[in-house]
Amino acid sequence: MAEQNYDVIVPESASKWIGLVAGLLLPLFIGVVGAQIYGTISSQGGEQVYPLPEE
């Protein structure tokens, strides 16, 4: 039988790191960016100021 030598391109622990990044860090990053964008959009004209009535 022929020898089957495979070159390891990606280490065995790569699946753990890919799962960590895709499962935890990427959604967290998207949430933080979304909160920043939503915060700047909602604060641009959301408040209205009315004058106090004179007594």
mmCIF file of the N, C-alpha and C atoms, coordinates in Angstrom:
data_MODEL
# 
_entry.id   MODEL 
# 
loop_
_atom_site.group_PDB 
_atom_site.id 
_atom_site.type_symbol 
_atom_site.label_atom_id 
_atom_site.label_alt_id 
_atom_site.label_comp_id 
_atom_site.label_asym_id 
_atom_site.label_entity_id 
_atom_site.label_seq_id 
_atom_site.pdbx_PDB_ins_code 
_atom_site.Cartn_x 
_atom_site.Cartn_y 
_atom_site.Cartn_z 
_atom_site.occupancy 
_atom_site.B_iso_or_equiv 
_atom_site.pdbx_formal_charge 
_atom_site.auth_seq_id 
_atom_site.auth_comp_id 
_atom_site.auth_asym_id 
_atom_site.auth_atom_id 
_atom_site.pdbx_PDB_model_num 
ATOM 1   N N  . MET A 1 1  ? 0.832   -1.180 0.000  1.00 0.00 ? 1  MET A N  1 
ATOM 2   C CA . MET A 1 1  ? 0.000   0.000  0.000  1.00 0.00 ? 1  MET A CA 1 
ATOM 3   C C  . MET A 1 1  ? 0.875   1.242  0.000  1.00 0.00 ? 1  MET A C  1 
ATOM 4   N N  . ALA A 1 2  ? 0.344   2.241  -0.582 1.00 0.00 ? 2  ALA A N  1 
ATOM 5   C CA . ALA A 1 2  ? 1.080   3.497  -0.647 1.00 0.00 ? 2  ALA A CA 1 
ATOM 6   C C  . ALA A 1 2  ? 0.936   4.247  0.675  1.00 0.00 ? 2  ALA A C  1 
ATOM 7   N N  . GLU A 1 3  ? 1.976   4.940  0.998  1.00 0.00 ? 3  GLU A N  1 
ATOM 8   C CA . GLU A 1 3  ? 1.911   5.756  2.210  1.00 0.00 ? 3  GLU A CA 1 
ATOM 9   C C  . GLU A 1 3  ? 0.982   6.939  1.976  1.00 0.00 ? 3  GLU A C  1 
ATOM 10  N N  . GLN A 1 4  ? 0.219   7.246  2.995  1.00 0.00 ? 4  GLN A N  1 
ATOM 11  C CA . GLN A 1 4  ? -0.682  8.393  2.888  1.00 0.00 ? 4  GLN A CA 1 
ATOM 12  C C  . GLN A 1 4  ? -0.215  9.460  3.874  1.00 0.00 ? 4  GLN A C  1 
ATOM 13  N N  . ASN A 1 5  ? 0.632   10.312 3.390  1.00 0.00 ? 5  ASN A N  1 
ATOM 14  C CA . ASN A 1 5  ? 1.125   11.418 4.199  1.00 0.00 ? 5  ASN A CA 1 
ATOM 15  C C  . ASN A 1 5  ? 0.376   12.676 3.785  1.00 0.00 ? 5  ASN A C  1 
ATOM 16  N N  . TYR A 1 6  ? -0.254  13.282 4.740  1.00 0.00 ? 6  TYR A N  1 
ATOM 17  C CA . TYR A 1 6  ? -1.001  14.503 4.462  1.00 0.00 ? 6  TYR A CA 1 
ATOM 18  C C  . TYR A 1 6  ? -0.280  15.678 5.108  1.00 0.00 ? 6  TYR A C  1 
ATOM 19  N N  . ASP A 1 7  ? -0.188  16.754 4.344  1.00 0.00 ? 7  ASP A N  1 
ATOM 20  C CA . ASP A 1 7  ? 0.357   17.988 4.908  1.00 0.00 ? 7  ASP A CA 1 
ATOM 21  C C  . ASP A 1 7  ? -0.756  18.683 5.673  1.00 0.00 ? 7  ASP A C  1 
ATOM 22  N N  . VAL A 1 8  ? -0.460  19.041 6.905  1.00 0.00 ? 8  VAL A N  1 
ATOM 23  C CA . VAL A 1 8  ? -1.448  19.729 7.728  1.00 0.00 ? 8  VAL A CA 1 
ATOM 24  C C  . VAL A 1 8  ? -1.342  21.215 7.432  1.00 0.00 ? 8  VAL A C  1 
ATOM 25  N N  . ILE A 1 9  ? -2.392  21.755 6.811  1.00 0.00 ? 9  ILE A N  1 
ATOM 26  C CA . ILE A 1 9  ? -2.408  23.179 6.474  1.00 0.00 ? 9  ILE A CA 1 
ATOM 27  C C  . ILE A 1 9  ? -2.994  23.984 7.634  1.00 0.00 ? 9  ILE A C  1 
ATOM 28  N N  . VAL A 1 10 ? -4.028  23.429 8.248  1.00 0.00 ? 10 VAL A N  1 
ATOM 29  C CA . VAL A 1 10 ? -4.720  24.101 9.338  1.00 0.00 ? 10 VAL A CA 1 
ATOM 30  C C  . VAL A 1 10 ? -4.545  23.252 10.589 1.00 0.00 ? 10 VAL A C  1 
ATOM 31  N N  . PRO A 1 11 ? -4.186  23.840 11.716 1.00 0.00 ? 11 PRO A N  1 
ATOM 32  C CA . PRO A 1 11 ? -4.028  23.040 12.938 1.00 0.00 ? 11 PRO A CA 1 
ATOM 33  C C  . PRO A 1 11 ? -5.361  22.452 13.403 1.00 0.00 ? 11 PRO A C  1 
ATOM 34  N N  . GLU A 1 12 ? -5.276  21.437 14.232 1.00 0.00 ? 12 GLU A N  1 
ATOM 35  C CA . GLU A 1 12 ? -6.482  20.744 14.685 1.00 0.00 ? 12 GLU A CA 1 
ATOM 36  C C  . GLU A 1 12 ? -7.361  21.625 15.565 1.00 0.00 ? 12 GLU A C  1 
ATOM 37  N N  . SER A 1 13 ? -6.789  22.592 16.229 1.00 0.00 ? 13 SER A N  1 
ATOM 38  C CA . SER A 1 13 ? -7.572  23.463 17.103 1.00 0.00 ? 13 SER A CA 1 
ATOM 39  C C  . SER A 1 13 ? -8.262  24.596 16.338 1.00 0.00 ? 13 SER A C  1 
ATOM 40  N N  . ALA A 1 14 ? -8.151  24.599 15.021 1.00 0.00 ? 14 ALA A N  1 
ATOM 41  C CA . ALA A 1 14 ? -8.744  25.689 14.239 1.00 0.00 ? 14 ALA A CA 1 
ATOM 42  C C  . ALA A 1 14 ? -10.261 25.697 14.357 1.00 0.00 ? 14 ALA A C  1 
ATOM 43  N N  . SER A 1 15 ? -10.878 24.517 14.430 1.00 0.00 ? 15 SER A N  1 
ATOM 44  C CA . SER A 1 15 ? -12.338 24.485 14.522 1.00 0.00 ? 15 SER A CA 1 
ATOM 45  C C  . SER A 1 15 ? -12.828 25.134 15.818 1.00 0.00 ? 15 SER A C  1 
ATOM 46  N N  . LYS A 1 16 ? -12.056 24.968 16.887 1.00 0.00 ? 16 LYS A N  1 
ATOM 47  C CA . LYS A 1 16 ? -12.416 25.603 18.160 1.00 0.00 ? 16 LYS A CA 1 
ATOM 48  C C  . LYS A 1 16 ? -12.368 27.122 18.036 1.00 0.00 ? 16 LYS A C  1 
ATOM 49  N N  . TRP A 1 17 ? -11.338 27.644 17.401 1.00 0.00 ? 17 TRP A N  1 
ATOM 50  C CA . TRP A 1 17 ? -11.198 29.096 17.265 1.00 0.00 ? 17 TRP A CA 1 
ATOM 51  C C  . TRP A 1 17 ? -12.203 29.663 16.275 1.00 0.00 ? 17 TRP A C  1 
ATOM 52  N N  . ILE A 1 18 ? -12.472 28.937 15.208 1.00 0.00 ? 18 ILE A N  1 
ATOM 53  C CA . ILE A 1 18 ? -13.477 29.390 14.241 1.00 0.00 ? 18 ILE A CA 1 
ATOM 54  C C  . ILE A 1 18 ? -14.851 29.422 14.907 1.00 0.00 ? 18 ILE A C  1 
ATOM 55  N N  . GLY A 1 19 ? -15.168 28.421 15.698 1.00 0.00 ? 19 GLY A N  1 
ATOM 56  C CA . GLY A 1 19 ? -16.435 28.404 16.413 1.00 0.00 ? 19 GLY A CA 1 
ATOM 57  C C  . GLY A 1 19 ? -16.530 29.506 17.440 1.00 0.00 ? 19 GLY A C  1 
ATOM 58  N N  . LEU A 1 20 ? -15.443 29.800 18.112 1.00 0.00 ? 20 LEU A N  1 
ATOM 59  C CA . LEU A 1 20 ? -15.429 30.874 19.101 1.00 0.00 ? 20 LEU A CA 1 
ATOM 60  C C  . LEU A 1 20 ? -15.656 32.226 18.441 1.00 0.00 ? 20 LEU A C  1 
ATOM 61  N N  . VAL A 1 21 ? -14.969 32.461 17.336 1.00 0.00 ? 21 VAL A N  1 
ATOM 62  C CA . VAL A 1 21 ? -15.099 33.750 16.651 1.00 0.00 ? 21 VAL A CA 1 
ATOM 63  C C  . VAL A 1 21 ? -16.479 33.885 16.022 1.00 0.00 ? 21 VAL A C  1 
ATOM 64  N N  . ALA A 1 22 ? -16.930 32.846 15.313 1.00 0.00 ? 22 ALA A N  1 
ATOM 65  C CA . ALA A 1 22 ? -18.212 32.929 14.614 1.00 0.00 ? 22 ALA A CA 1 
ATOM 66  C C  . ALA A 1 22 ? -19.390 32.874 15.575 1.00 0.00 ? 22 ALA A C  1 
ATOM 67  N N  . GLY A 1 23 ? -19.248 32.197 16.698 1.00 0.00 ? 23 GLY A N  1 
ATOM 68  C CA . GLY A 1 23 ? -20.368 32.029 17.602 1.00 0.00 ? 23 GLY A CA 1 
ATOM 69  C C  . GLY A 1 23 ? -20.486 33.084 18.676 1.00 0.00 ? 23 GLY A C  1 
ATOM 70  N N  . LEU A 1 24 ? -19.389 33.675 19.090 1.00 0.00 ? 24 LEU A N  1 
ATOM 71  C CA . LEU A 1 24 ? -19.434 34.646 20.196 1.00 0.00 ? 24 LEU A CA 1 
ATOM 72  C C  . LEU A 1 24 ? -18.983 36.045 19.792 1.00 0.00 ? 24 LEU A C  1 
ATOM 73  N N  . LEU A 1 25 ? -17.822 36.134 19.208 1.00 0.00 ? 25 LEU A N  1 
ATOM 74  C CA . LEU A 1 25 ? -17.246 37.452 18.973 1.00 0.00 ? 25 LEU A CA 1 
ATOM 75  C C  . LEU A 1 25 ? -17.909 38.188 17.817 1.00 0.00 ? 25 LEU A C  1 
ATOM 76  N N  . LEU A 1 26 ? -18.268 37.487 16.756 1.00 0.00 ? 26 LEU A N  1 
ATOM 77  C CA . LEU A 1 26 ? -18.900 38.136 15.612 1.00 0.00 ? 26 LEU A CA 1 
ATOM 78  C C  . LEU A 1 26 ? -20.272 38.702 15.966 1.00 0.00 ? 26 LEU A C  1 
ATOM 79  N N  . PRO A 1 27 ? -21.175 37.953 16.619 1.00 0.00 ? 27 PRO A N  1 
ATOM 80  C CA . PRO A 1 27 ? -22.448 38.566 17.029 1.00 0.00 ? 27 PRO A CA 1 
ATOM 81  C C  . PRO A 1 27 ? -22.276 39.712 18.019 1.00 0.00 ? 27 PRO A C  1 
ATOM 82  N N  . LEU A 1 28 ? -21.303 39.601 18.907 1.00 0.00 ? 28 LEU A N  1 
ATOM 83  C CA . LEU A 1 28 ? -21.043 40.683 19.844 1.00 0.00 ? 28 LEU A CA 1 
ATOM 84  C C  . LEU A 1 28 ? -20.585 41.939 19.111 1.00 0.00 ? 28 LEU A C  1 
ATOM 85  N N  . PHE A 1 29 ? -19.715 41.779 18.140 1.00 0.00 ? 29 PHE A N  1 
ATOM 86  C CA . PHE A 1 29 ? -19.233 42.907 17.341 1.00 0.00 ? 29 PHE A CA 1 
ATOM 87  C C  . PHE A 1 29 ? -20.375 43.541 16.553 1.00 0.00 ? 29 PHE A C  1 
ATOM 88  N N  . ILE A 1 30 ? -21.225 42.712 15.950 1.00 0.00 ? 30 ILE A N  1 
ATOM 89  C CA . ILE A 1 30 ? -22.365 43.233 15.187 1.00 0.00 ? 30 ILE A CA 1 
ATOM 90  C C  . ILE A 1 30 ? -23.323 43.979 16.115 1.00 0.00 ? 30 ILE A C  1 
ATOM 91  N N  . GLY A 1 31 ? -23.536 43.469 17.315 1.00 0.00 ? 31 GLY A N  1 
ATOM 92  C CA . GLY A 1 31 ? -24.407 44.141 18.267 1.00 0.00 ? 31 GLY A CA 1 
ATOM 93  C C  . GLY A 1 31 ? -23.863 45.485 18.708 1.00 0.00 ? 31 GLY A C  1 
ATOM 94  N N  . VAL A 1 32 ? -22.574 45.565 18.950 1.00 0.00 ? 32 VAL A N  1 
ATOM 95  C CA . VAL A 1 32 ? -21.969 46.828 19.375 1.00 0.00 ? 32 VAL A CA 1 
ATOM 96  C C  . VAL A 1 32 ? -22.030 47.858 18.247 1.00 0.00 ? 32 VAL A C  1 
ATOM 97  N N  . VAL A 1 33 ? -21.718 47.434 17.034 1.00 0.00 ? 33 VAL A N  1 
ATOM 98  C CA . VAL A 1 33 ? -21.770 48.350 15.896 1.00 0.00 ? 33 VAL A CA 1 
ATOM 99  C C  . VAL A 1 33 ? -23.207 48.804 15.650 1.00 0.00 ? 33 VAL A C  1 
ATOM 100 N N  . GLY A 1 34 ? -24.159 47.874 15.732 1.00 0.00 ? 34 GLY A N  1 
ATOM 101 C CA . GLY A 1 34 ? -25.561 48.236 15.543 1.00 0.00 ? 34 GLY A CA 1 
ATOM 102 C C  . GLY A 1 34 ? -26.049 49.197 16.597 1.00 0.00 ? 34 GLY A C  1 
ATOM 103 N N  . ALA A 1 35 ? -25.629 49.024 17.826 1.00 0.00 ? 35 ALA A N  1 
ATOM 104 C CA . ALA A 1 35 ? -26.029 49.930 18.898 1.00 0.00 ? 35 ALA A CA 1 
ATOM 105 C C  . ALA A 1 35 ? -25.440 51.325 18.683 1.00 0.00 ? 35 ALA A C  1 
ATOM 106 N N  . GLN A 1 36 ? -24.223 51.393 18.212 1.00 0.00 ? 36 GLN A N  1 
ATOM 107 C CA . GLN A 1 36 ? -23.616 52.693 17.940 1.00 0.00 ? 36 GLN A CA 1 
ATOM 108 C C  . GLN A 1 36 ? -24.343 53.411 16.805 1.00 0.00 ? 36 GLN A C  1 
ATOM 109 N N  . ILE A 1 37 ? -24.674 52.683 15.745 1.00 0.00 ? 37 ILE A N  1 
ATOM 110 C CA . ILE A 1 37 ? -25.370 53.284 14.610 1.00 0.00 ? 37 ILE A CA 1 
ATOM 111 C C  . ILE A 1 37 ? -26.767 53.719 15.025 1.00 0.00 ? 37 ILE A C  1 
ATOM 112 N N  . TYR A 1 38 ? -27.484 52.866 15.744 1.00 0.00 ? 38 TYR A N  1 
ATOM 113 C CA . TYR A 1 38 ? -28.828 53.205 16.178 1.00 0.00 ? 38 TYR A CA 1 
ATOM 114 C C  . TYR A 1 38 ? -28.806 54.387 17.150 1.00 0.00 ? 38 TYR A C  1 
ATOM 115 N N  . GLY A 1 39 ? -27.805 54.454 17.995 1.00 0.00 ? 39 GLY A N  1 
ATOM 116 C CA . GLY A 1 39 ? -27.705 55.551 18.942 1.00 0.00 ? 39 GLY A CA 1 
ATOM 117 C C  . GLY A 1 39 ? -27.464 56.881 18.259 1.00 0.00 ? 39 GLY A C  1 
ATOM 118 N N  . THR A 1 40 ? -26.659 56.896 17.206 1.00 0.00 ? 40 THR A N  1 
ATOM 119 C CA . THR A 1 40 ? -26.408 58.158 16.513 1.00 0.00 ? 40 THR A CA 1 
ATOM 120 C C  . THR A 1 40 ? -27.610 58.573 15.676 1.00 0.00 ? 40 THR A C  1 
ATOM 121 N N  . ILE A 1 41 ? -28.335 57.622 15.120 1.00 0.00 ? 41 ILE A N  1 
ATOM 122 C CA . ILE A 1 41 ? -29.507 57.957 14.305 1.00 0.00 ? 41 ILE A CA 1 
ATOM 123 C C  . ILE A 1 41 ? -30.639 58.462 15.195 1.00 0.00 ? 41 ILE A C  1 
ATOM 124 N N  . SER A 1 42 ? -30.885 57.797 16.311 1.00 0.00 ? 42 SER A N  1 
ATOM 125 C CA . SER A 1 42 ? -32.009 58.182 17.152 1.00 0.00 ? 42 SER A CA 1 
ATOM 126 C C  . SER A 1 42 ? -31.762 59.468 17.920 1.00 0.00 ? 42 SER A C  1 
ATOM 127 N N  . SER A 1 43 ? -30.527 59.875 18.074 1.00 0.00 ? 43 SER A N  1 
ATOM 128 C CA . SER A 1 43 ? -30.247 61.097 18.832 1.00 0.00 ? 43 SER A CA 1 
ATOM 129 C C  . SER A 1 43 ? -30.164 62.326 17.940 1.00 0.00 ? 43 SER A C  1 
ATOM 130 N N  . GLN A 1 44 ? -30.322 62.171 16.635 1.00 0.00 ? 44 GLN A N  1 
ATOM 131 C CA . GLN A 1 44 ? -30.170 63.323 15.756 1.00 0.00 ? 44 GLN A CA 1 
ATOM 132 C C  . GLN A 1 44 ? -31.400 64.223 15.742 1.00 0.00 ? 44 GLN A C  1 
ATOM 133 N N  . GLY A 1 45 ? -32.556 63.742 16.047 1.00 0.00 ? 45 GLY A N  1 
ATOM 134 C CA . GLY A 1 45 ? -33.710 64.611 16.016 1.00 0.00 ? 45 GLY A CA 1 
ATOM 135 C C  . GLY A 1 45 ? -34.862 64.044 16.801 1.00 0.00 ? 45 GLY A C  1 
ATOM 136 N N  . GLY A 1 46 ? -34.578 63.237 17.769 1.00 0.00 ? 46 GLY A N  1 
ATOM 137 C CA . GLY A 1 46 ? -35.640 62.591 18.508 1.00 0.00 ? 46 GLY A CA 1 
ATOM 138 C C  . GLY A 1 46 ? -36.267 63.444 19.586 1.00 0.00 ? 46 GLY A C  1 
ATOM 139 N N  . GLU A 1 47 ? -35.535 64.420 20.082 1.00 0.00 ? 47 GLU A N  1 
ATOM 140 C CA . GLU A 1 47 ? -36.050 65.231 21.184 1.00 0.00 ? 47 GLU A CA 1 
ATOM 141 C C  . GLU A 1 47 ? -36.658 66.514 20.640 1.00 0.00 ? 47 GLU A C  1 
ATOM 142 N N  . GLN A 1 48 ? -37.796 66.861 21.182 1.00 0.00 ? 48 GLN A N  1 
ATOM 143 C CA . GLN A 1 48 ? -38.418 68.134 20.845 1.00 0.00 ? 48 GLN A CA 1 
ATOM 144 C C  . GLN A 1 48 ? -38.531 68.959 22.117 1.00 0.00 ? 48 GLN A C  1 
ATOM 145 N N  . VAL A 1 49 ? -38.195 70.228 22.013 1.00 0.00 ? 49 VAL A N  1 
ATOM 146 C CA . VAL A 1 49 ? -38.207 71.111 23.168 1.00 0.00 ? 49 VAL A CA 1 
ATOM 147 C C  . VAL A 1 49 ? -39.313 72.128 22.955 1.00 0.00 ? 49 VAL A C  1 
ATOM 148 N N  . TYR A 1 50 ? -40.216 72.215 23.919 1.00 0.00 ? 50 TYR A N  1 
ATOM 149 C CA . TYR A 1 50 ? -41.319 73.176 23.853 1.00 0.00 ? 50 TYR A CA 1 
ATOM 150 C C  . TYR A 1 50 ? -41.074 74.249 24.892 1.00 0.00 ? 50 TYR A C  1 
ATOM 151 N N  . PRO A 1 51 ? -41.449 75.482 24.573 1.00 0.00 ? 51 PRO A N  1 
ATOM 152 C CA . PRO A 1 51 ? -41.274 76.553 25.567 1.00 0.00 ? 51 PRO A CA 1 
ATOM 153 C C  . PRO A 1 51 ? -42.280 76.401 26.703 1.00 0.00 ? 51 PRO A C  1 
ATOM 154 N N  . LEU A 1 52 ? -41.875 76.823 27.873 1.00 0.00 ? 52 LEU A N  1 
ATOM 155 C CA . LEU A 1 52 ? -42.772 76.764 29.028 1.00 0.00 ? 52 LEU A CA 1 
ATOM 156 C C  . LEU A 1 52 ? -43.850 77.846 28.901 1.00 0.00 ? 52 LEU A C  1 
ATOM 157 N N  . PRO A 1 53 ? -45.054 77.545 29.322 1.00 0.00 ? 53 PRO A N  1 
ATOM 158 C CA . PRO A 1 53 ? -46.084 78.580 29.243 1.00 0.00 ? 53 PRO A CA 1 
ATOM 159 C C  . PRO A 1 53 ? -45.811 79.680 30.278 1.00 0.00 ? 53 PRO A C  1 
ATOM 160 N N  . GLU A 1 54 ? -46.120 80.909 29.880 1.00 0.00 ? 54 GLU A N  1 
ATOM 161 C CA . GLU A 1 54 ? -45.889 82.026 30.787 1.00 0.00 ? 54 GLU A CA 1 
ATOM 162 C C  . GLU A 1 54 ? -47.044 82.125 31.788 1.00 0.00 ? 54 GLU A C  1 
ATOM 163 N N  . GLU A 1 55 ? -46.704 82.436 32.989 1.00 0.00 ? 55 GLU A N  1 
ATOM 164 C CA . GLU A 1 55 ? -47.740 82.530 34.026 1.00 0.00 ? 55 GLU A CA 1 
ATOM 165 C C  . GLU A 1 55 ? -48.234 83.943 34.185 1.00 0.00 ? 55 GLU A C  1 
# 
